[in-house]
Amino acid sequence: MKQSIRPNLVALARNTRWLSLTILCTGFLLIVVDMTIVNVALPSIQKDLGFSQSGLAWVINACLIAFGGLLLLAGRLGDLLGRKRVYLVGLAIFTGVSLLCGLSFSQPMLIAARFVQGIGGAVSSAVILAMIVTLFPKPDEQAKAFGVFSFIASAGAAIGLIAGGLITQAVSWHWIFFVNLPLGVVTAIAAARLLQSDRGIGLGKGADVLGALLITASLMLGVYTIVESSDFGLTSVRTLGLGALSIALLAAFIVRQARGSNPILPLRVFASTKLSAANVIQALMSSAFLGFFFMASLDLERVLGYGPMALGLAFLPVTVVMGLFSLRFSALLINRVGPLAVLVAGQAVIVVALAWLGLGPTAASYTINLMIPLALLGLGGGLSFPSLTIIAMADARPQDAGLASGLLNTTGQVGGALGLAVLATLAGARTASLVQQGLDGATALAGGYHLAWLVGAATVLVTLVLAVSILRTRQAASMETTGAFADGECAA
């Protein structure tokens, strides 16, 4: 009797873990869909609330600043207070404020609501990776779990692009926020009932209030400086001054962490070469990806004349292929050849895809010039990001898993914002130069966008070199150490 009960309990525990993963990914899906669905609705929001072009950017930037600035703090709070509790609080904030976003009748109201929505998104998403690591400690199951997570992220991007066009055209832009309410409430109820509770290590282990204020202020000011640099210029006195202040706050935070007894970001985490290198790679790859999607949206709309629905459908090869490989094939490859080999292969494919797009013609044919490289970009992303996540989280202690998760998300967001600002500036300068040379507007715009894609390809090429030179060296050293211990044990 006992022998029959035990397998049933094991099967039940396994099913509960995968159900918990579904709940976590659903919460993340809400955030991803929200980030993409707003982009398609921006023209309608601008017309309805009377935004200027520069003011309209704050519908995106307000959320981005809060999200990027609070990820690290939120991840550490998950370690201290319990990740389930932090996840539920963030989900409640995000869902509740979505109602205010949908009810917004003025520019300040919408921007303020979007800022608070970014806070909720940061608090809930910062602990998800850490919870997945805890749920799936075995490497083979962890690879599958991260594949599902990456699939949800790519599927959410596709849903957001298509749903944004449908909802905005069929009803109004207000409803792109209202749809979060029923989904958020159902997800929160399921999470409260089914996610396993954890106590956290306690505020006494890391209640560094000053450090929290320093890093949050530094990151928020840094992201604000980055997103505003597109209007004022990367080399303007304003940008350089705010950037210097952000760096000074970051330096003060590092000193605080080195000397404090209970740091919010223990500097020991950077002793892991895997974690440090993976975060650098994450920042650079995110800059290339975010820059591509932003520039490609403008290229499809301004140069090729795509409408909202056509624009959303055009990106389906990226999201479908990325989702397919993340969900089905990446885990199999990672378990067979290791995450580093899969990461390098994915990076190589991304370089080819971005270079292909960057070297394409101005009047690009979708089926000939866009569809194949977009599918390749999805393939590269589907191979790279699950592998990179596994590498980054591999050396994290259980009590630091939330911190490592928040750190990886932070570098992705901040790196993406910085990369987007740089690529937008380069594209704008290239377009202005081509206009001065007498080229027509569409050709000049396309020249700027294509330059940005080529720079993105070069950036991912740098990450490939970093992965091969740093992570491969680290992996070889680990294998030699393991072999030395094994020899010693055999000799003993």
N, C-alpha and C positions, 0 to 999 in steps of 0.2 A: 504494500500500500504506500509506504513512504517512498519507495523507488519511483512509483508512478506520479506521486505528487511533486517530487523535486523537478523533473523535466518540465512540468506544467508551470511551476513557479519561475523557472529560468526563461521559458518562452514568454510568460507574461511580463517579466522584467525587460526582456528585449523589445517587445512590442511597445511597452510604455516609454522606453528611451526614444524610439523612432517617432512615437506620437509627440513626445516633448520636442523633438527636433522640428517636427511640422509646425508646432505652435510658435517656436522661436523664429522660424523662417517666415511664418505668416506676419508676425510683427515687423520683421525687417522688410517684408514685401510692401507693407503700407508705406514705409519711409521711401523706398526706392521708387514706387509708383508716384508718390507725391512729388519727388524731385524732378521726374521727367514729365509728368502730366501738366505741370505748371508752365513748362517751356512752350508747349503747343498753344496754351490759352493766353499767352502774354499779349498778342495783338488785341484780343477782345478786352482784356483788363485795361490796357492802355486807352482804348477808345471809351470805355465805360467810366473810368475814374479820372481821365484827363491827365495821365502821366506824360511827362516829357520822356525823351529817349534815355537820358541819363538817369532820371528818376525811376523809370521802369526797371532798370537793372537791380534796384534795391528790393524788388519783390523776390529775387533770387538771392541777392547778397545778404539780406538780413538773416535769412535762414542759414546760409553758408557760414557766416561769421559765428553765430551761436553754436552751430553744429561742430565746426572745426575747433572752436575755442574750448569747448567743454568735454570733448571726447576723453581726453587723458584723465581729467578729474573724475568723470563719471566711471571710467574703468576702475580706478583705484577705490572709489566709494563702493563699488560692487564687491571688491575684496574685503573691505572693512565692515560693511553693513549687511552683506548677503546679496548675491546676484539676483535671486528671484525678486526680492523686495525692490531693488533698484530698477530692474526690468519693468515691473508692474507700475512703478511710479512714473517712469519715462513714458510708458504706453498710455497711461491715463492723461498725462499732460498733453502729449501729441494729439490724442483723440479729442479731448475736450476743446483744445484751442482750434482744431480744425473747424468747429462750429463758428467760432469768431471770425476765422478767415472767410468762410462762406457768407457770413452776414455783413462783411465789411462794406461800408458805403463811402469811405474816404481813403485817401492815400495814407495818412498817418496810421489809421486803424489797421489797414491791411499789412503795412510794414511792421508795426509793433506785434501783431498777431503772428506773422511769419517768423519773427525773432524768437518768440516764445515757443513756437512750433519746432524751431531748430533745437531749442533746449531739450524738449521732450524727445526728439529724434536721437540726439546725442546720448541722453541718459539711458534710453532703452537699447540702442544698438551697440553701445560700448562694451556691454557685458556678454553679448551673444556668443562670440567666438570662445570666450572662456568657459561658458556653460556647455558648449559643444565638446570642448576638450575634456571636461569633467564627465560628460555623459558617455563619451566614446574614447577611452584611454588606449585601446588597442590600435596599432597603426593601420591595419586593413580597414577596420570599421571607421576610423577617423578620416581616412581618405574618402570613403564613400559619403560620410556626413558632410565634409567640406565641399564635395562635389555637388551635393544637393543644395547646400547654401549658395554656391556660385551659380547654380542653375536658377535658383529663386531670384538672385540679383539680376541676372540677364533677362529672365522672363518678366520681371517687374519693369525693367526698362522698356521692353516691347509693349507690355500692357499699358504703361503710362503714355507712350507715344500715340498708340491707337485710340485708347480711351479718351485722351485729351481732345483729340479731334472730334470724336463722336459726341461726347458730352457737350463740348463748347458749341458745336454746330446745331445739335438737336435741342438743347435746353439753354444753358448759359454757363459762364465760367464759374459762377457761385457753386455749382453742383460738383465741380472737381474736388472741392473740399468736403462737401456734405457726404460724399460716398465713404469717407473715412469713418464716419460715426458708427454705422452698424457693424462694419468689419472690425473696428477697434474694440467695441464693446464685447462682441463675441470672442475675440482673441483674448481679451483681458480675463473674461470669465473662465475660459478654458485654461489659461495659464495659471490662474489662482487655484484651480482645482487639481490640475494634473502635474504641474512642474514641481520637482522635488525641492523642498525648502532647504536653505543653507544658512547657517548662523553668521558667517563671516568671521574674521579674526578680531574684530572689535576696533572701535575708534582709537583706543589706547595704543594700538600698534602702528598708527599712521595718521593721527589727527593733527597734521601740520597745516593749520589754517593759513598762516602767512605764505607758506609754499604754494598752497592751493590758489590763493589770490594772485600771487606773482605769475604762475604759469598760465592761469586763465586769462589774466590781463595781457600777458605777452602774446599768447596765441590769438586772442580776439583782435588785438591791435595789429598783429602781423597779417592776419587774413584781411582785415579792413584795409590796411595799406596796400595789399596786393590787389584786391578787387578794385580799389579806387585808382590804382596806377594807370589803368587803361584810359582814364579821363585826364589825369594830370601828367602822365609820362613817368617812366621808370627812373629817369635821372633828374626829375624835378626836385626843388628844395623841399617841398612838402613831403614827397614820397621818401626821400632820403632821410629827412628828419624823423618822420614817424617810424621808418624802418630801424633807424638807430635807437630810438626809444624802445621799440619792441625787443631788439637784441640786448639792450641794457637790462631790461626786465628779465629776459631769459638768463642772462649771466648771473643776475642776482639770485634767481631761482636755483641755478646750479650750485652756487656757493652755499645757499641755504641747505640744499640736499646733501652736500658733502659734509656739513658741520652739524646738521640737526640730528637729534637722537631718534626721532620717529618720522623720517622723510616720507612724503607722499609718493615720490618717485625714487626708490632706492637705486643709487647709481650702480649697484652690483649687477643689475639686469643687463647693462651694456658690456659686461664682461663676456657675455655670450656673443661670439662672432656671428653665429647664425642670425640671432635677433637683430644685431646692429646692421649687418649687411642687408638682411631682408627688408628692413625699414627704409634704407637708402634706395634699394631697388623699387620698393613699393611707391615711394615718392616720385621717382623719375618715370616709372611706367604709368602711374596715375596722371601725371602731367601730359604725357603723350596721348592717353586715351581720352581724357576730358577735353583736351585741346582739339582732338580729331572730331568728336561728336559736336562740339560747339561750332567749329568752322564748317563741318560738313552740312550742318543744318542751314547755315547761312548760304553756303554754296548751292544747295538744292533749292532754296527759296529765291535767292536774289539772282543767281546766274542761270539756273535751269528752269525756274518758274514753277516749282512744285507747290501745291497747296498743303494745308495741314494734314489731311488724311493721306495724301500721296507721300508726304514727308515721313510720316510714321511708318507706312508700309515699306518705304525704301530701306529702312534700317533693319528690317526683319532678318535678312541673311546673317547679320552680326549676332543678333540675340538668339535666333533659333539654333545656329551652329554652336555658339558658345554654351547655350543651355544644354544641348544634346551631349556635347563632350564633357561638360562639367558633371552631368548626371550619370552618364552611362560609361564613358570610356576613360576619363581621366583617372579614376580610382584604380581601374585595372592596370593602366600603364604605370601609375605611381607604385603600386604594390609589386609590379614585375621588375621595373628598371630603377626605381627610386625617384623621389621628388625632384632632385637636382637635374637629372637627365631630362625629365618631362618639362621642367621650367626652361631649360636652355632651348629645347626644341620649340616650345611655344614662343619664346622671345625671337627666335630666328624667323618664324612664320610671320610674326607681327612686323618685323623689319621689312620683309618682302612686301607685305600688304600695304603698309604706309608708303613705301617707296613707289609701288605700282600706282597708287592713287595720286601721289605727288607729281609723278611724271606723265599723268594722263592729260588728254586734251581739254580745252576750255569747254567746248560744246560736247560734253561726254554723253555717250550712249549708255543707258543704264545696264542693259544686258551684256554689253561688250566691255565697258570700261569701269563699271562700278560693282556689279553683282558678285563677280568672282573675288576681287580683292576684299570686299566686305565680308564674304564668307570666310576667307582666309583670316581676316582680322578676328572674327568670332572663334575660329579654330585656335588661333594663338592665345586669345584670352581664356578660352576654356581649358587649355593646357597649363597656362602660366599661373593664374591666380589661385587655384586650389593648391598647387604645388608650393607656391610662395607662402601661403598661409601655414601649411604644415611645417615648412622650414622655420618660419618665424616663431611658431609656438612650441617647437620641439624641446627647447631647453628651459622653458618657463616652469618655475616651481608652482605647485598647486596654489599657494597663497599669493602668487604674483600673476596668475593666469589672466585675471581681469585687467591688470595693469598692462600686460603684454598685448592683450586684445585692444584696449583703448589706444595704446601707442601705435599699433599697426594701422588702425583706423585714422588716427590723427595724422600720421605721415602721409596717408593716402589723400586725405582731404586738403591738408595744407599744401602738399606737393602738387595736387591737381590745381588748386587755386593759383599758386605761383606760376606753374607751367602755362596755365591758360592766359594769365596776364602777359607773360613773356611772348607767347605765340601770337596773341592778339596784337601786341605792339609791333612785332616783326611783320605780321600780315598787313597791318595798316600802313607801315612805312613802305613796304613793297608795293602796295596798291597806289599810294601817293606818287611814288617814283614812276610807275608805269603810266599813270595819268599824265604826268609832266612830259613823258616821252611821246604823248599823242595817242595812246591806246584808248579804245572805248571803255565805258564803265564796266561792262560785264567781264571783258577780258582782263582788265586791271584787277577787279575783285578776285577773279579766279586765280590770277598770278599770286596774289597775297595768300589765299587759302592753300594753294599747292605748296608754296614755300613753307608754310606752317606744318604741313604734313611731312615734308622732307626733313625738317628739323626734328619732328617727332620721331621719325624713323631713326635718325642719328642718336637721339636720346635713348631709345630702346636698345640700340646697338651698344651703347655705353653700359647699360644694365646687363647685357649679355656678357660683356667682358668682365664686369664685376662678379657675376655669378660664377663664371669659369675660373677666374683667378683667385677669388677669395673663398667662396663656398667650397669649391673643389679641393683647394688646398686644405681647408679645415676638415673636409670629409676624409681626405687621405691621412691626415694626422690622427684623426679619431680611429681609423682602421688600424694604423700602425700601433697606437696605444693599446687597442683591444687585442691585437695580435701578440703584443709583448706580454700582457697579462695572461693570455692564454698559454703562451710558452712557459711562463713562470709557473703557472699552475700545473702544467704537465710535468715540468722538471721536478716540482715539489713532490 
